[in-house]
Amino acid sequence: MRLKESFCHTRQVLAANNIDNTPLEGELLLRQTLKINRVQFYQNLEQQITPKQQDILQELLERRLKGEPAAYISGYREFYGLDFYVNNDVLIPRPETEHLVDETLSLAQKQRMPLIADIGTGCGIIAISLALNLPRAKIYATDISAPALKIARFNCYKHGVVDRIKPLNGDLLEPLPEPVDFIVSNLPYVRQSELDTRGFEPVLALDGGVDGLEKIRRLCHQVNGKLLPGGYLLLEIGQGQREAVTTLLDSLFPTADIDVKPDLIGIDRIVSMVLPQ
Ligand SMILES: C[S@@+](CC[C@H](N)C(=O)[O-])C[C@H]1O[C@@H](n2cnc3c(N)ncnc32)[C@H](O)[C@@H]1O
């Protein structure tokens, strides 16, 4: 069988099992089977697939049909135009988090040498995307999960930013050795009642406590003394959490300016706060 026929067959099987975006999903499974990149995939559609490769594809397809996300099977996910290694120790990056990077970049680009903390870095997407777009920035990347930090470190090496990103293991802002210009964070914000504990992603990366805001709330209470005067706090939040987060920040920092930006589908997604100078 040729690659293009196998691609077509794989897509049919995925579609028959109600899996969306079969062109991308099928491509990922075949690329993982053949260990080739996207360009090689489309250049070699006429290539023959060996019986051994068909067996490997079948195994990967079965994992996908049992619900394992394509990102864990292929071992990578694209974010901000970059490839990141992922496994089931880390959350699979979500496109809405690109807004958090955009927003931080638009503010940090105005500073000469911004000092940034990415709290709950996971596989390192926020810290690394910022480092690559802010060549003079120094970044702390924290996570309470040591296995997640190991993946972040791997991605820092992969993207050549290991000298500017310092991984720190610990709870929220506690490991920060000095106050920073920016605290940027996509903490877990799923309500416990909405958690899918049978899923493949780490519960630690999703579980936001009873109302989803337990960790965000604790972080807000730790900001004092960790953010420099004129410094920014930028948080990704979930649907319906705007009011609770802005009210809390307003009560903790009555002289700060607070703003909220929506994502592409109009959900309030990024809360930003700037302290007075
Ligand atoms: C929603 S994931 C975000 C991962 C990554 N920043 C992203 O945007 O894809 C939340 C991350 O916060 C970490 N985390 C959870 N509780 C934490 C805590 N108390 N202190 C630091 N990190 C925490 C989790 O291990 C996980 O990596």
The ligand as an ORCA input file, in Angstrom:
! r2SCAN-3c Opt
* xyz 0 1
  C      -3.107     24.549     32.876
  S      -1.486     23.875     33.004
  C      -0.604     25.053     32.016
  C       0.669     24.544     31.443
  C       1.306     25.515     30.444
  N       1.695     26.754     31.081
  C       0.327     25.821     29.320
  O      -0.159     26.966     29.255
  O       0.027     24.923     28.523
  C      -1.101     24.326     34.655
  C       0.306     23.982     35.139
  O       0.396     24.459     36.499
  C       1.077     23.499     37.289
  N       0.640     23.697     38.683
  C      -0.470     23.223     39.286
  N      -0.507     23.618     40.563
  C       0.605     24.378     40.763
  C       1.136     25.067     41.892
  N       0.504     25.069     43.071
  N       2.304     25.722     41.756
  C       2.963     25.724     40.549
  N       2.510     25.081     39.470
  C       1.341     24.428     39.563
  C       0.683     22.160     36.698
  O       1.629     21.170     37.023
  C       0.636     22.495     35.206
  O       1.864     22.261     34.587
*
